[in-house]
């Protein structure tokens, strides 16, 4: 198991597994249920965006560090799980 697979396996993602979608639920949801569902789904979206932004910033820093050490773009992209173009963009090339 790679470090990434291990981290994903142990990461507490319960907030993202919450089934708040009204699809398949009974008809006639109460306004309070709709408000709560919208709030919960919106919260999950904001958390996910924040996590993604933080991870992207860290990856960009690591990609630049990789370039400084002479690591190949292809290998950097493979390890980061992004495209080579993304690495070029982060490196400012």
Residue pairs with C-beta under 8 A, 6 or more apart in sequence:
1 9
4 81
15 43
15 44
15 47
16 44
16 48
18 40
18 44
20 37
20 40
20 41
20 44
21 37
21 41
22 29
22 34
22 37
29 37
59 80
59 82
59 90
60 90
62 80
63 76
63 80
63 86
63 87
63 90
63 91
64 90
64 91
66 75
66 76
66 79
67 73
67 76
67 87
67 91
73 84
73 87
73 88
73 91
74 84
76 87
77 83
77 84
77 86
77 87
80 86
80 87
